[in-house]
Amino acid sequence: QVQLVESGGGWVQAGGSLRLSCAASGTIASTAAMAWYLQAPGKQREWVGGIIARAVTKYAYAVKGRFTISRDGTKNTMSLQMNSLTPEDTAVYYCYYPLRQIWGQGTQVTVSS
C-alpha cells in the first residue's frame, strides 16, 4: 500500500519561499501522475498543480509562475517550490496520487503579511 508523507511546511513572511516535499513509500511509477492540492481555512480543497511523465507540469492560474512542481523518480519524491508567497497562499498543502486516490496527511503553510 502506497503512503504519502508531506514535509517542508512552516511559517514565512509574504514574498518569501518554501519548498514542500512529498515522499512516497511503496512503488509509484516515476511517470505516474501526481498532484498538489491546498485547503485554506473554511474552504474546499483545491488543485494547485500536477505532474505527469518525468516533467510535464500544469498549474492553477493563481500559482502559475510562482510555484514549480518537480519529481525525483529515483527517490520516489515530488516537490513543490513556492516563491513570492502571499497571505492568500496560507493553507494545508496535500500531495495526491490519483491512480490510487491516495492523499498525504498534509503540511501547514502560513504566510504572514
N, C-alpha and C positions, 0 to 999 in steps of 0.2 A: 504494500500500500504506500503510495507516494504521500509524503508530508512536505508542506512548505513552511519555511520559517523566515519571517522578515526581520531585518535589523537595520540600524542606522538612523532611526528617528530621533527626534530631540527638539530642542528649542533653538531658534535662530532669529536674529533681527531681520526686519524687512530689507531686501536687497542681498541677503546672504544666500548661501548654498548649503545643500545637504545631499548626501548620496545614500540611497537606500539599497539594501541587498535582499535578495530572496534566494535562500538556499533550499534545494530540493533533496530530500532523502528518497531513495528508491530511483527507479530508472525513468527518466524523461528524455525522449529523443532530442538531440541537440538542435533539431529543426522544428520541433513542435511549437505550436502557437502558445504563447504565454501573454499575460496581460497584467497591468496595474490598474487598480481602482482606488477611489478615495471615498470616504464618507465623512462629511462635515457634520458638526453637531446639529441635530434636529432635521437632517436632510437625508435623502435616499442615497444609497451607494451609486457612484457614477464612474464611468470608464475614463481612465486617464490616457491610456495608450496601450499598444501591444506590439509584439514582435513575432515574426514567423520566419522560418528558414534561419539562416545564420545571422542576418542583419536587416531584414525588411521590416521597417517600423512604420507605425501610424500613430497619430496623436490627436487628442481632443483639441479643439480650437483654442481653448483657454490656456493651454500649456505649450502649444506649438512654438518652437523657437526658444523656449526656456528649459524644457525637460528633454532628456535623452535617455532612451532605453537601450541597453546592450545586454549581451549574454556571453557567458563563457561555457561552452559546451563541455569542455574537459572537466570543469569543476561543478557542473550542474547548477550554475548560479545565473541569476538575472539581476541587473542593476537598474536603478532609476536615478540619474543625475539631475538634480533640481537646482536651477540657477535663478537669480533675480526673483527670489521668493517674496510673496506679498502676504499680508494677513489673511487674504481670501484663500490661500493655499492651506490654511490650518485644517487638519483633518486626520483621521486614521487612514493610513495607506495599506492596501492589501495587494498581495500578488495572487494570481489566479491561473489555474491550469484548466482550460476549457474542456479539453478532451475527456477528462475525468471529473469535471466540475468540482475541483478541489480548491479550497481557499486557505490562505495562511491565516494566522491569528491577528495580523495587523500590527502596525507600528505607528505611534503617535508623532505627528509633526505639528509643531506650534510655531507660528511666525508672529512676532510682535512688531508693532509699528514704532 
